[in-house]
Amino acid sequence: MSQQRFDLPDVDAFTAPYWQAAARGRLLIRRCRAEGCGTAHHYPREFCPRCWSEDVVWEEADGRATLYTWSVVHRNDLPPFSGRVPYVAAVVELREGPRMMTELVDCPQEALVVGKELRVAFREASGEDDEITVPVFRPE
């Protein structure tokens, strides 16, 4: 019997385009097309969180971000996180405006500073049935 994975998302019909793009090395966000709005947002939703319009589309982000905040995780007993500690859980601000929860990789803890320029990278993870590619960020 395999252990439950807590680091893999449940992919459904709505989020499938996001995960398919990630597998090809592309980061998608959602953008509202309602007149006078145009808000970009992440996490993916079927409506705009600003004006509630359902006229939203997928858009490719350029992959650049700045570090907004972070926490160094030294203990996490859930698999597979226990094998990764310490790791950096972070919120980044994408160039397009939305903030996104993620993990920072390839960055020493002493180099972390608000506003640090970052670029998206992708990590493959295997679940019971599928492989999934997860966006993470590293220094620019």
VOTI-266015 format. One line per 3 residues: number of its first residue (from 0); their letters; for each residue x, y, z of N, C-alpha, C, O. Coordinates in steps of 0.001 Angstrom, whole numbers, plus 524288, in hexadecimal, padded with zeros to 5 digits. Layout:
<recs>
NUM = a = X/Y/Z/X/Y/Z/X/Y/Z/X/Y/Z; ... .
</recs>
This chain:
<recs>
0 = msq = 80345/7FB5E/80000/80000/80000/80000/80370/804DF/80000/80714/80542/8031E; 80254/8088D/7FC90/80585/80D40/7FC3F/8036D/81171/7FFE6/7FED6/81177/80154; 806EB/814FC/8015C/8055D/81949/804C0/80284/81D73/80194/80396/81E44/7FCF6 .
3 = qrf = 7FEDC/8200A/80432/7FC1A/82458/801A6/7FFDB/828DD/800C3/80304/82A25/80427; 7FF79/82B47/7FC24/802C3/82FC2/7FADB/7FFBD/834BA/7FC09/7FB57/83564/7FA37; 8020D/8382F/7FF0D/7FF8C/83D1B/80077/8018F/841A5/7FD31/7FFBC/8460E/7FDC5 .
6 = dlp = 80550/84093/7F9C0/8079B/844B9/7F69B/80596/844B9/7F104/8074F/847EC/7EDDD; 80203/84141/7EFB6/7FFFC/840F5/7EA66/7FA4E/842D8/7EA40/7F730/84177/7EDA4; 7F900/845F3/7E65F/7F3B0/847FE/7E603/7EFEB/843F0/7E3CA/7F187/8401A/7E161 .
9 = dvd = 7EAEA/844DE/7E4A7/7E6DB/841EA/7E1FD/7E5C7/844CE/7DCE9/7E3FA/84943/7DCFD; 7E6D9/84253/7D88D/7E5F9/844B8/7D379/7E078/84363/7D1BA/7DEE6/83ED7/7D1B9; 7DD87/84774/7D03B/7D83E/846A2/7CE3F/7D7CF/8492E/7C8DE/7DBA1/84B4B/7C6DA .
12 = aft = 7D33B/848FB/7C698/7D27D/84B0D/7C14C/7D3C0/850E2/7C107/7D5D5/852B8/7BD19; 7D285/853C7/7C520/7D398/85969/7C510/7D96C/85A9C/7C567/7DB5A/85DF8/7C28D; 7DC42/857EB/7C8D8/7E1C9/85926/7C9A9/7E56F/85633/7C5F7/7EA1D/8574A/7C5DC .
15 = apy = 7E367/8528A/7C2F9/7E6B8/84F7D/7BF67/7EA0C/852E2/7BBCB/7EEA3/851A3/7BB13; 7E7FB/8572B/7B971/7EB5B/85A65/7B612/7F015/85C9C/7B8FE/7F454/85D06/7B6C6; 7EF5B/85E08/7BDF3/7F3A7/8601E/7C124/7F7FB/85C09/7C1B0/7FC92/85D34/7C0D9 .
18 = wqa = 7F67A/85736/7C31D/7FA55/8531F/7C407/7FCB6/8512B/7BEF4/80149/84FAF/7BEDF; 7F9BD/85122/7BAC1/7FBE2/84FA7/7B5A9/7FFFB/853A3/7B3E3/80412/8522C/7B1D2; 7FEDE/858A7/7B4B1/802A5/85CBA/7B34B/80792/85C39/7B6A2/80BE7/85CC2/7B49D .
21 = aar = 806F8/85B35/7BBAD/80B7F/85A96/7BF20/80EF8/8561E/7BD39/813C2/85679/7BD7F; 80C95/851F0/7BB50/80F9A/84D7F/7B94B/812D0/84F0E/7B489/816AC/84C7A/7B346; 81140/85345/7B1DE/81421/8553B/7AD50/8178C/859F0/7AEC2/81998/85C97/7AB50 .
24 = grl = 81829/85AF8/7B3DD/81B8A/85F3E/7B58F/8191A/8649D/7B50B/81BE4/8687A/7B461; 813F1/864EC/7B558/81135/869F0/7B4ED/80DE4/86AC1/7B9CB/80B66/8671A/7BBAD; 80DDA/86F8B/7BBD7/80AB7/870F2/7C063/805F0/873FD/7BE88/80674/877FF/7BBEE .
27 = lir = 8014C/87211/7BFE3/7FC7C/874BD/7BE6C/7FA15/8777B/7C317/7FA77/875AF/7C788; 7F796/87BE5/7C1F8/7F462/87EB2/7C5BC/7EF19/87F8D/7C324/7EE5D/87E19/7BE9E; 7EB76/881DF/7C5EB/7E65D/8832E/7C3B5/7E5FD/8891D/7C362/7E80D/88BEC/7C6B1 .
30 = rcr = 7E345/88AFB/7BF44/7E278/8909A/7BEA2/7DCC6/8919C/7BD54/7DA67/88EE5/7BA25; 7DAA1/8959E/7BFE3/7D53C/8973F/7BEF9/7D4FF/89A75/7B9EF/7D850/89DCC/7B8F8; 7D104/89961/7B6C1/7D04D/89C5E/7B1F2/7CBB6/8A024/7B24C/7CA40/8A28B/7AE65 .
33 = aeg = 7C971/8A0AF/7B6E7/7C505/8A447/7B77E/7C6D6/8A9E1/7B69E/7CB21/8AB60/7B831; 7C37F/8ACF0/7B416/7C4C2/8B264/7B2F4/7C5F1/8B54F/7B804/7C2F6/8B518/7BBC8; 7CA5E/8B809/7B800/7CBE8/8BB20/7BC86/7CE95/8B812/7C0D6/7CFFE/8BA59/7C4D4 .
36 = cgt = 7CF54/8B2FC/7C02B/7D1D3/8AFEB/7C44E/7D748/8AE30/7C29E/7DB16/8B0E6/7C3C5; 7D7C4/8A9D6/7BFF9/7DCD9/8A7FF/7BE21/7E057/8A5AD/7C250/7E500/8A4ED/7C163; 7DE3B/8A486/7C6E1/7E157/8A286/7CB34/7E39F/89D24/7CA06/7E0DC/89999/7C84F .
39 = ahh = 7E8AF/89C9B/7CAF7/7EB3D/8977B/7CAB3/7EAF8/89521/7D026/7EB8D/897E4/7D40B; 7EA17/8900B/7D069/7E9D5/88D8C/7D593/7EC11/88809/7D581/7EC5E/8856C/7D17A; 7ED96/88673/7DA1C/7EF7A/88127/7DB12/7EE38/88011/7E0C1/7EF6B/88369/7E3FF .
42 = ypr = 7EC1D/87C16/7E21B/7EB39/876EF/7E030/7E6D1/8770D/7DC2D/7E37D/87A85/7DC55; 7E6C6/8734B/7D899/7E2D5/8733E/7D477/7DD47/872B5/7D6A0/7DC1D/86F3B/7D9BD; 7D9E9/87643/7D4DD/7D460/87621/7D645/7D124/876E3/7D15B/7D31A/878D5/7CD6C .
45 = efc = 7CC51/87566/7D190/7C8D3/875DA/7CD14/7C646/87B35/7CCC8/7C31D/87C33/7C94B; 7C79E/87EAB/7D067/7C56C/883F4/7D083/7C9AB/887B6/7D23F/7CD99/8861A/7D480; 7C8E1/88CAF/7D132/7CC9B/890AF/7D2D9/7CBBC/891F1/7D89D/7C753/89313/7DA28 .
48 = prc = 7CFD4/891C4/7DBD6/7CF29/892FD/7E15B/7CE46/898D0/7E267/7CCE6/89A4A/7E6C4; 7CF0D/89C1F/7DE70/7CE3D/8A1C2/7DF24/7C8B3/8A35D/7DDB6/7C60F/8A601/7E0BD; 7C6EC/8A1BF/7D903/7C1C9/8A39D/7D72F/7BDC2/89F3E/7D6BA/7B93C/8A044/7D574 .
51 = wse = 7BF4E/89A78/7D7BC/7BBF2/895D9/7D7A6/7BA49/89431/7D22D/7B6E7/890D0/7D1A8; 7BC87/89670/7CE20/7BB41/894E7/7C8D0/7BD14/88F50/7C7D5/7C10F/88D98/7C9E8; 7BA21/88C8E/7C4AD/7BBAF/88751/7C311/7BE88/88768/7BDD6/7BFCA/8834E/7BBAB .
54 = dvv = 7BF8D/88C1F/7BBD0/7C259/88CB3/7B6DB/7C836/88CF5/7B7FA/7CAA4/89117/7B795; 7CA67/88878/7B961/7CFF3/88814/7BA9F/7D274/883FF/7B713/7CFF3/88031/7B58A; 7D768/884D4/7B5CE/7DA35/8815E/7B237/7DF8A/88006/7B482/7E190/882BD/7B7EB .
57 = wee = 7E1BE/87BC2/7B289/7E71B/87A56/7B3DA/7EAD2/87DE2/7B0E2/7E9CD/87F54/7AC69; 7EF22/87F45/7B364/7F321/8828A/7B0F7/7F86D/8809B/7B2DB/7F908/87F39/7B76C; 7FC3E/88083/7AF5D/8017A/87EE6/7B0F7/80433/88361/7B3C8/80481/887BC/7B1C6 .
60 = adg = 8062A/88243/7B86A/80946/88616/7BB5A/80EDB/885E5/7B940/81087/881ED/7B71D; 811BA/88A30/7B9DF/81717/88A2D/7B7D8/81ADC/8873B/7BB66/81F58/88655/7B9EA; 81920/885B7/7C00E/81C50/88277/7C371/81FD9/88566/7C734/822B9/88301/7CA38 .
63 = rat = 81FA2/88A97/7C707/822DC/88D9E/7CAAB/81F8F/88F71/7CF48/81AE3/89077/7CEC9; 82224/88FCF/7D3C7/81F6F/89146/7D896/8234E/893B7/7DC5B/82809/8938F/7DB81; 8213F/895F5/7E083/82483/897CA/7E4D6/822A3/89520/7E9D0/81E0E/893C2/7EA58 .
66 = lyt = 82643/8946E/7ED6A/82502/891F0/7F25C/821DE/895B1/7F5BE/82394/89A0F/7F6CD; 81D4B/893FB/7F76B/819DE/8972D/7FAAF/81A9F/895D5/8007F/81B34/89951/803C3; 81A9A/890C9/801B9/81B9D/88F01/8070C/81D18/88940/806DC/81C48/886AE/802E1 .
69 = wsv = 81F42/88732/80B1D/820E3/881C1/80B41/82136/87FCF/810D2/82127/882D1/81493; 8218D/87AAF/8113A/8227B/87817/8162D/825DD/87355/8151B/824D5/87060/81175; 829DB/87299/8183F/82D20/86DF8/817BE/82AAE/869BE/81B2B/82A23/86A63/81FE7 .
72 = vhr = 8293C/86578/818B4/826A8/86129/81B6D/82AD6/85D3E/81D15/82D99/85B08/819D3; 82B3E/85C71/82232/82F30/858E4/8244F/82CED/853A4/825D7/82FCA/84FD8/8268B; 827C5/8536D/8265D/82547/84E7A/827DB/81FFC/84E13/8252D/81CC0/8519F/82579 .
75 = ndl = 81F31/849A3/8228A/81A31/8486F/8201C/819F9/84282/81FB8/81CFF/8401F/81CD8; 8166D/84030/82295/81629/83A7C/822DC/81311/837FC/81E70/812DE/83332/81E11; 8109E/83B2D/81B09/80D8F/838FE/816C1/8111F/8375B/81248/814B0/83A3A/810D0 .
78 = ppf = 81024/832B4/8101C/8135F/83115/80BAA/811EC/83441/806D1/80D4A/8354F/80614; 81584/835CA/8038F/81B25/834DA/803BB/81E1D/8396D/80614/822E6/839A1/805A2; 81B6C/83D1B/80890/81DFA/841CD/80A8F/8222F/84093/80E94/8261C/84356/80EE2 .
81 = sgr = 8216B/83C7D/811A6/8253D/83B31/815B6/82AA9/83A3A/8136C/82E98/83B29/81607; 82AE3/8385D/80E8D/82FE8/83778/80C04/8323F/83C53/80990/836AC/83C2F/807B2; 82F5F/8409A/80988/8313E/84572/80713/83313/8498B/80B00/835A1/84D52/80977 .
84 = vpy = 831DD/848EA/80FED/8331E/84D04/813AE/838FC/84DBB/81419/83BDF/849EC/81395; 83ADC/8527E/81504/837BA/8573E/814DB/8368C/858E6/80F34/839B6/85812/80BAE; 831FF/85B39/80E6F/83098/85D5A/80959/82E0A/862AB/80A2B/82C6F/863FB/80E81 .
87 = vaa = 82DAF/865B0/80602/82BA8/86AFD/80662/82648/86B36/803D9/825C4/86ABB/7FF18; 8224C/86BF0/80716/81CFD/86CF1/80538/81C91/872D4/80485/81E29/875CF/807F0; 81A70/8747D/80022/81A89/87A16/7FEF3/8158E/87BDD/7FC3F/81291/878C3/7FA1A .
90 = vve = 814CC/880F4/7FC72/810F1/8839D/7F93A/81412/88736/7F5B5/8173D/88A55/7F78A; 81323/886BE/7F097/815C1/88A14/7ECCF/811B4/88D81/7EA29/80D25/88C0C/7E9B1; 8136C/89215/7E870/80FFF/8958C/7E579/81195/8952C/7DFC4/815DA/896CB/7DE43 .
93 = lre = 80E17/89305/7DCA3/80F27/89268/7D711/80F59/897BA/7D476/80CC9/89B66/7D636; 8125B/89827/7D052/812D6/89D12/7CD6C/80D78/89F15/7CBB6/80C9E/8A3CF/7CB6E; 809DE/89B7E/7CA94/8049B/89CF3/7C8D4/80122/89EE2/7CD44/7FCD2/8A0C6/7CC4B .
96 = gpr = 802F7/89E6F/7D22E/8000F/8A099/7D68D/7FE53/89CD4/7DAC3/7FEBA/89E24/7DF5F; 7FC67/8982F/7D96D/7FA8B/894C7/7DDA3/7FEFD/892A0/7E0F7/8037D/89250/7DF4A; 7FD93/8912D/7E5AE/8013D/88E80/7E929/80015/888B1/7E8F6/7FBA7/8870A/7E817 .
99 = mmt = 80433/885A0/7E9CC/803CD/87FFB/7E937/806F5/87D44/7ED74/80B75/87EAB/7EE69; 8049F/87963/7EFFE/8078A/87626/7F3AF/80AD0/8724B/7F098/80919/8703C/7EC99; 80F91/87154/7F27C/81326/86DF6/7EFA4/81779/86C22/7F347/81748/86CFA/7F802 .
102 = elv = 81B4D/869AA/7F103/8200D/8683B/7F3D1/824A4/86ABC/7F103/824CA/86ADC/7EC35; 8286B/86CBC/7F403/82D3B/86ECE/7F1BA/8314D/86A80/7F1C8/831DB/867A3/7F59B; 83423/86A19/7ED74/83841/86624/7ECFA/83D4C/868CB/7EB43/83D38/86D1E/7E929 .
105 = dcp = 841A4/8662F/7EC2D/846CD/86814/7EA74/8480A/86D83/7EC74/84A51/870B2/7E9A8; 8468D/86E93/7F149/84783/873BE/7F38B/848F1/87314/7F94E/845BB/87142/7FC62; 84DAE/87484/7FAC7/84F25/8741D/8004D/84BAB/877A0/803AE/84A37/87BEE/8021B .
108 = qea = 84A67/875BA/80843/846EE/878AA/80BC1/848F8/87E24/80CE5/845E6/881CF/80D66; 84E1E/87EB8/80D4E/8504D/883E1/80E8B/84FB8/887BA/80A03/85082/88C6A/80ABA; 84E5C/885D3/80568/84DA2/8893F/800D2/847FA/88B06/80030/846C4/88E02/7FC9E .
111 = lvv = 84486/8893A/8039C/83F08/88AAB/80334/83E37/89047/804FE/83FED/891D1/80936; 83B93/89348/801B7/83A5B/898B1/802FC/83570/89A29/7FFFB/834C7/898A5/7FB77; 831FF/89D1B/8027E/82D44/89EE9/7FFD9/82ED3/8A1DF/7FAEC/83261/8A51C/7FB04 .
114 = gke = 82C27/8A0BD/7F6A7/82D48/8A352/7F1B8/83136/8A074/7EE58/83237/8A211/7E9EE; 8337B/89C32/7F059/83749/8992C/7ED44/834C2/89779/7E82F/83052/8959E/7E821; 837A1/8981E/7E3E5/83590/896B2/7DEC9/83605/890D4/7DDF8/83A14/88E73/7DEF8 .
117 = lrv = 831B4/88E90/7DC1B/83143/888EC/7DB86/82F36/8878B/7D61B/82D04/88ACC/7D354; 83001/882A5/7D4BB/82DEA/8809A/7CFCB/82BA3/87B35/7D0DA/82DAC/87833/7D401; 82763/87A14/7CE27/824D8/87502/7CECF/82859/8709E/7CCCA/82B31/87143/7C8F7 .
120 = afr = 82815/86C41/7CF62/82A94/86762/7CDBD/8266A/86332/7CEA3/82256/86450/7D0ED; 8275D/85E8F/7CCED/82365/85A81/7CD6C/825DA/8558D/7CF8B/82A1A/853FC/7CDEE; 82313/85316/7D33E/824EB/84E41/7D5AB/820F3/849F3/7D484/81C41/84A9D/7D54D .
123 = eas = 822EE/84596/7D2A7/81F83/84124/7D1A6/81EDA/83E0C/7D6A9/8228D/83D40/7D9A1; 81A0F/83C55/7D785/818D7/8391E/7DC12/81571/83499/7DA37/81217/83547/7D6D5; 8164F/8300A/7DC6D/81351/82B6E/7DAE0/80F71/82A09/7DF1A/810C8/829A6/7E3B5 .
126 = ged = 80A99/82948/7DD72/80684/8275D/7E0E8/8057A/821AC/7DFA5/8085C/81F42/7DCA6; 8015D/81F89/7E1EB/8000B/81A13/7E0ED/7FEC1/81919/7DB3B/8006D/81531/7D8FC; 7FBC9/81CA4/7D8E0/7F9D8/81BC0/7D39C/7FC9D/81F02/7CF7A/7FD1D/81D4E/7CB02 .
129 = dei = 7FE63/8239A/7D0E1/8005D/82742/7CD03/80540/829F9/7CEED/80683/82A00/7D391; 807F0/82C3D/7CB2E/80C0C/82FF7/7CC7E/809B6/8355B/7CBD5/80675/83637/7C865; 80B56/838EB/7CF10/8096F/83E45/7CEB3/80E1C/841DE/7CF35/811DE/840A4/7D1F2 .
132 = tvp = 80DE0/84648/7CC95/81216/84A15/7CCBA/8102E/84EC8/7CFCF/80C1D/8510C/7CE9B; 81327/85036/7D3C8/8118F/85448/7D77A/81507/8590F/7D6D1/819CF/85892/7D6C5; 812AC/85DB5/7D64D/815F1/86274/7D5FD/81875/863A6/7DB47/815DF/86389/7DF55 .
135 = vfr = 81D7A/864C6/7DB27/8206F/866B0/7DFA4/8236E/86B7A/7DDA6/8235F/86C97/7D8F9; 82600/86E40/7E11E/828F8/872DF/7DF60/82E7D/8728E/7E15E/82F8E/87046/7E577; 8320E/874EF/7DE56/83797/8752E/7DFC1/8397E/87AB5/7DE85/836DC/87D96/7DBB5 .
138 = pe = 83E03/87C34/7E095/84014/8816F/7DF70/840B2/8824E/7D998/84206/87EB6/7D6AF; 83FBB/88715/7D7EC/8402D/8889F/7D25E/845BA/887EB/7D082/846E7/888FE/7CBF8 .
</recs>
